[in-house]
Amino acid sequence: MFRRQTFLATAAAISFAVAMPAFAANPMVGGAPMMESKNIVENAANSKDHTTLVAAVKAAGLVETLQGPGPFTVFAPTNAAFAKLPPGTVEMLLKPENKAKLVKILTCHVVAANAMSPAIAKMIKDDKGTHPVKTVGGCMLQAKMMGEKITLTDENGNVATVTIADVKQSNGVIHVVDTVVLPKG
């Protein structure tokens, strides 16, 4: 009887393992696991590398939007990306009187789609090396490949490189970038 139960338990475990699709684990971001079951804001809040972005999203009043169903692709600048801006820029943008400008900058990092890096790379290839990316904020970014990495060039010539791609979220995907892209002007 014991052998039969062990065999049945083993067979059930094997059939369960075979029936379950294999998912690649999300990469760690900012020292924290990124849970595919959590939304963009919940995951970003856990990343020690995205505290400036989270503060900016809160100041801009975009938390509720980015917790919504999406899908969203967010090119998420790190704290180091924000630190590349001229001194005092972040502090100035976080002031209530600059909310509209902050919203514009942040929404230039958001696309209303669930765009994983293989799909972006294919669009770049199909468009012979440069694919235009229209953001929710009305910015036009130019996506290109630099070796195996995706880059985004804003309308001012700033180039952001995707340093961590394909961080799946319950409402889209995050691609970590090393530079803040800015609207024209």
Kinemage of the C-alpha trace (Angstrom):
@kinemage 1
@onewidth
@group {chain A} dominant
@subgroup {mainchain}
@vectorlist {calphas} color= white
{ca met a 1} P 0.000 0.000 0.000
{ca phe a 2} L 2.795 2.407 0.907
{ca arg a 3} L 4.499 1.855 -2.483
{ca arg a 4} L 1.267 2.521 -4.340
{ca gln a 5} L 0.654 5.802 -2.434
{ca thr a 6} L 4.244 6.916 -3.036
{ca phe a 7} L 3.921 6.068 -6.707
{ca leu a 8} L 0.616 7.964 -6.991
{ca ala a 9} L 2.031 10.991 -5.157
{ca thr a 10} L 5.104 10.993 -7.393
{ca ala a 11} L 2.988 10.599 -10.533
{ca ala a 12} L 0.731 13.457 -9.421
{ca ala a 13} L 3.749 15.702 -8.753
{ca ile a 14} L 5.239 14.881 -12.145
{ca ser a 15} L 1.969 15.491 -13.989
{ca phe a 16} L 1.515 18.804 -12.110
{ca ala a 17} L 5.059 19.883 -12.994
{ca val a 18} L 4.565 18.951 -16.637
{ca ala a 19} L 1.189 20.716 -16.823
{ca met a 20} L 2.496 23.969 -15.329
{ca pro a 21} L 4.104 26.296 -17.873
{ca ala a 22} L 7.670 27.328 -17.110
{ca phe a 23} L 8.044 31.034 -16.395
{ca ala a 24} L 11.360 32.805 -16.349
{ca ala a 25} L 11.810 34.548 -13.045
{ca asn a 26} L 11.721 38.328 -13.106
{ca pro a 27} L 15.103 39.952 -12.581
{ca met a 28} L 15.859 41.630 -9.255
{ca val a 29} L 15.701 45.440 -9.451
{ca gly a 30} L 17.267 47.687 -6.849
{ca gly a 31} L 17.989 44.697 -4.633
{ca ala a 32} L 14.337 43.657 -4.511
{ca pro a 33} L 12.430 40.849 -6.178
{ca met a 34} L 9.956 42.114 -8.754
{ca met a 35} L 6.732 40.158 -8.447
{ca glu a 36} L 4.799 39.586 -11.665
{ca ser a 37} L 1.616 39.579 -9.565
{ca lys a 38} L 2.210 43.190 -8.401
{ca asn a 39} L 1.582 46.339 -10.401
{ca ile a 40} L 4.160 48.856 -11.603
{ca val a 41} L 3.885 51.157 -8.585
{ca glu a 42} L 4.010 48.318 -6.037
{ca asn a 43} L 7.175 46.866 -7.568
{ca ala a 44} L 8.904 50.214 -8.152
{ca ala a 45} L 8.290 51.135 -4.498
{ca asn a 46} L 10.373 48.097 -3.457
{ca ser a 47} L 13.414 49.045 -5.564
{ca lys a 48} L 16.077 51.036 -3.720
{ca asp a 49} L 17.237 52.270 -7.144
{ca his a 50} L 13.888 53.924 -7.922
{ca thr a 51} L 13.091 56.041 -4.845
{ca thr a 52} L 13.326 59.276 -6.863
{ca leu a 53} L 10.986 57.903 -9.535
{ca val a 54} L 8.463 56.787 -6.901
{ca ala a 55} L 8.597 60.216 -5.201
{ca ala a 56} L 8.098 61.888 -8.589
{ca val a 57} L 5.148 59.629 -9.495
{ca lys a 58} L 3.520 60.511 -6.144
{ca ala a 59} L 4.181 64.260 -6.575
{ca ala a 60} L 2.738 64.122 -10.102
{ca gly a 61} L -0.418 62.357 -8.932
{ca leu a 62} L 0.192 59.390 -11.242
{ca val a 63} L 0.061 56.584 -8.645
{ca glu a 64} L -3.560 55.668 -9.350
{ca thr a 65} L -3.012 55.704 -13.115
{ca leu a 66} L 0.057 53.449 -12.957
{ca gln a 67} L -1.777 51.081 -10.618
{ca gly a 68} L -4.566 50.803 -13.197
{ca pro a 69} L -5.108 47.897 -15.561
{ca gly a 70} L -2.821 49.183 -18.333
{ca pro a 71} L -1.138 47.699 -20.144
{ca phe a 72} L 1.805 50.037 -19.646
{ca thr a 73} L 5.415 49.875 -20.678
{ca val a 74} L 7.437 52.053 -18.335
{ca phe a 75} L 11.011 53.040 -19.099
{ca ala a 76} L 11.949 53.522 -15.442
{ca pro a 77} L 14.888 55.874 -14.752
{ca thr a 78} L 17.060 54.970 -11.784
{ca asn a 79} L 18.079 57.373 -9.016
{ca ala a 80} L 21.438 57.678 -10.817
{ca ala a 81} L 19.589 58.703 -14.005
{ca phe a 82} L 17.814 61.503 -12.138
{ca ala a 83} L 21.147 62.502 -10.563
{ca lys a 84} L 22.516 63.196 -14.093
{ca leu a 85} L 20.057 66.092 -14.450
{ca pro a 86} L 21.432 69.559 -13.635
{ca pro a 87} L 21.719 70.217 -9.868
{ca gly a 88} L 18.411 71.252 -8.305
{ca thr a 89} L 16.275 69.962 -11.192
{ca val a 90} L 14.611 67.120 -9.277
{ca glu a 91} L 13.880 69.327 -6.258
{ca met a 92} L 12.408 71.983 -8.562
{ca leu a 93} L 10.228 69.424 -10.379
{ca leu a 94} L 8.852 68.015 -7.105
{ca lys a 95} L 7.387 71.412 -6.118
{ca pro a 96} L 3.580 71.608 -6.485
{ca glu a 97} L 3.788 74.573 -8.863
{ca asn a 98} L 5.784 72.412 -11.328
{ca lys a 99} L 3.370 69.460 -11.337
{ca ala a 100} L 2.393 69.864 -15.027
{ca lys a 101} L 6.041 69.791 -16.127
{ca leu a 102} L 6.725 66.754 -13.924
{ca val a 103} L 3.691 64.921 -15.354
{ca lys a 104} L 4.924 65.662 -18.893
{ca ile a 105} L 8.420 64.308 -18.130
{ca leu a 106} L 7.143 61.174 -16.399
{ca thr a 107} L 4.580 60.370 -19.093
{ca cys a 108} L 7.375 60.616 -21.675
{ca his a 109} L 8.594 57.366 -20.066
{ca val a 110} L 5.283 55.520 -20.534
{ca val a 111} L 3.863 53.724 -23.562
{ca ala a 112} L 0.276 52.411 -23.609
{ca ala a 113} L 1.260 48.838 -24.507
{ca asn a 114} L 2.915 45.761 -23.062
{ca ala a 115} L 6.136 45.906 -25.095
{ca met a 116} L 8.682 43.253 -24.201
{ca ser a 117} L 12.229 43.736 -25.467
{ca pro a 118} L 12.111 41.021 -28.188
{ca ala a 119} L 9.090 42.801 -29.722
{ca ile a 120} L 10.843 46.184 -29.518
{ca ala a 121} L 14.003 44.704 -31.076
{ca lys a 122} L 11.916 43.237 -33.909
{ca met a 123} L 10.246 46.615 -34.571
{ca ile a 124} L 13.686 48.253 -34.668
{ca lys a 125} L 14.925 45.623 -37.128
{ca asp a 126} L 11.760 45.859 -39.254
{ca asp a 127} L 12.215 49.653 -39.398
{ca lys a 128} L 15.827 49.245 -40.569
{ca gly a 129} L 17.530 50.263 -37.319
{ca thr a 130} L 15.319 52.963 -35.787
{ca his a 131} L 11.746 52.592 -34.519
{ca pro a 132} L 9.692 55.656 -33.457
{ca val a 133} L 8.044 55.254 -30.054
{ca lys a 134} L 5.142 57.583 -29.222
{ca thr a 135} L 4.704 57.967 -25.474
{ca val a 136} L 1.600 58.720 -23.423
{ca gly a 137} L 3.108 62.171 -22.768
{ca gly a 138} L 3.322 62.942 -26.479
{ca cys a 139} L 7.095 62.552 -26.733
{ca met a 140} L 8.565 60.809 -29.751
{ca leu a 141} L 11.473 58.566 -28.791
{ca gln a 142} L 13.692 56.779 -31.287
{ca ala a 143} L 14.404 53.180 -30.294
{ca lys a 144} L 17.635 51.654 -31.594
{ca met a 145} L 19.880 48.721 -30.805
{ca met a 146} L 23.351 49.209 -29.365
{ca gly a 147} L 24.724 45.696 -29.527
{ca glu a 148} L 22.218 43.649 -27.529
{ca lys a 149} L 20.806 46.660 -25.634
{ca ile a 150} L 17.888 48.872 -26.573
{ca thr a 151} L 18.450 52.623 -26.488
{ca leu a 152} L 15.911 55.433 -26.577
{ca thr a 153} L 16.832 58.857 -27.926
{ca asp a 154} L 14.564 61.745 -26.952
{ca glu a 155} L 13.814 64.829 -29.056
{ca asn a 156} L 16.733 66.666 -27.399
{ca gly a 157} L 19.311 64.002 -28.261
{ca asn a 158} L 19.501 62.453 -24.760
{ca val a 159} L 20.110 58.711 -24.999
{ca ala a 160} L 18.750 56.288 -22.394
{ca thr a 161} L 19.976 52.707 -22.405
{ca val a 162} L 17.802 49.870 -21.125
{ca thr a 163} L 19.935 48.284 -18.398
{ca ile a 164} L 17.363 45.752 -17.145
{ca ala a 165} L 14.710 44.646 -19.626
{ca asp a 166} L 11.445 42.759 -19.379
{ca val a 167} L 10.505 43.148 -15.724
{ca lys a 168} L 6.963 41.773 -15.944
{ca gln a 169} L 4.189 43.446 -13.936
{ca ser a 170} L 0.528 42.609 -13.428
{ca asn a 171} L -0.322 45.638 -15.608
{ca gly a 172} L 2.562 45.737 -18.070
{ca val a 173} L 6.341 45.756 -18.084
{ca ile a 174} L 9.185 47.865 -16.741
{ca his a 175} L 12.459 48.426 -18.570
{ca val a 176} L 15.040 50.089 -16.300
{ca val a 177} L 16.887 52.967 -18.020
{ca asp a 178} L 20.040 54.887 -17.111
{ca thr a 179} L 18.956 58.340 -18.321
{ca val a 180} L 15.868 60.524 -17.958
{ca val a 181} L 14.308 61.261 -21.348
{ca leu a 182} L 12.895 64.762 -21.673
{ca pro a 183} L 10.186 66.399 -23.760
{ca lys a 184} L 11.257 68.805 -26.479
{ca gly a 185} L 11.748 72.331 -25.289
